[in-house]
Amino acid sequence: MEYQPGLKGIVAAESELSFIDGINGVLLYRGIPIERLVEKYSFEEIVYFLLYGEFANLAEIEKFKEKLIENRQIPIYVQHIIDELPPNVAMMDVLRTAISSLELSETNIYEDAIKLIAIFPTIIAYRYRNIMEKSIISPDVTHSHVENFLYMLTGEMDQTKAKILEAYLILTMEHGLNASTFSARVTISTESDLVAAVTSALGTMKGPLHGGAPTGVIDLLNEIRTFDRINEVIMEKLMNKERIMGFGHRVYKTIDPRAESLKKMIVTLENLPKWMELAVKTEQETLKILHDYKPNYKLYTNVEYYAAAILKTLDLDPNLFTAIFSSSRIVGWCAHAIEQRRNNSIFRPDVKYIGEMRY
Ligand code: ACO
């Protein structure tokens, strides 16, 4: 077999979770277009749909929401572990450490998935408010999963903002065999447990070429600052062989449908922030430059570009972006782990030896 760098074009698993058509910019969760899902369903309903394969009926969804609410609290010993971490430890490392210390059932992977999905926002908000020297806000049982996340982070409950965050979290829940999901599947394929799989995925998600990109987008726009500097900054980066964060995707060779949905949602907001105008203009100019400069690669805006815009519009700290993305993608990690366990074969690809023969 030929070596394929980055396993490009290699089919490494079968899945019923999402279908991606990168040429036409289509993304389906279990056969349904994400644009329809985001319009009609709540975060909780789509989590249930991805984990169990069917939409919940009224009684089922109520019970499911209850379970998520019950599992929001961080165990005291985990709070102590978080408290012991020095203030400069990155949020993704805090999340990875806290998650890896959780004690789960290991016998019921669905229950474990619910616990992990439920606790992510609380860990992020707890650590964030601690570091910012703000009072800790306990989970509020009257709020939905996403409302509660925003409330624990900011201390406020704004329905419009919660809806925007919910759309972002739904649109980024699942995306085939991306790098972090692949990590989760490899770990679970050794018959390890879900905590180990999610911990592996978090380590992979942290990198700037994957989940770390939104922070890079903010840095880029901060560097550009004004419309007249777009060309100069982008060209300088390309000349230095740097990648433009928020552009390009392994699968999409057209506009990423998630970026499109997020963009539509933001541009309809009243009083579009100045920063957002810069993001839209920078996107237009950068696409033109990339198409001229790298005509063979079909580089378009990816989800991280507008994720950055959404999170900035919500006034959330850029240091939280990758962790917030993880609080959504954990749903995909868990659903893939469940699938992998159902029909398991340990991942063990070959490597081509290119060293010397010394015997
Ligand atoms: N800016 C400039 N050039 C780029 C970019 C970019 N953002 N993305 C790809 N290219 C170029 C590469 O330099 C390469 O050109 P070269 O052969 O002349 O060096 C060519 O396009 C192909 O690049 P690959 O890395 O082979 O493409 P791949 O499909 O493996 O990369 C990736 C996908 C990692 C996302 C890449 O586009 C990238 O680094 N983008 C910037 C980071 C980013 O936005 N990441 C978020 C992705 S979305 C997500 O993870 C949820």
Boltz pocket constraint, residues with backbone or C-beta under 6 A from the ligand:
constraints:
  - pocket:
      binder: B
      contacts: [[A, 6], [A, 208], [A, 209], [A, 210], [A, 211], [A, 213], [A, 242], [A, 243], [A, 244], [A, 245], [A, 246], [A, 247], [A, 248], [A, 249], [A, 250], [A, 251], [A, 294], [A, 297], [A, 299], [A, 302], [A, 303], [A, 304]]
      max_distance: 6.0
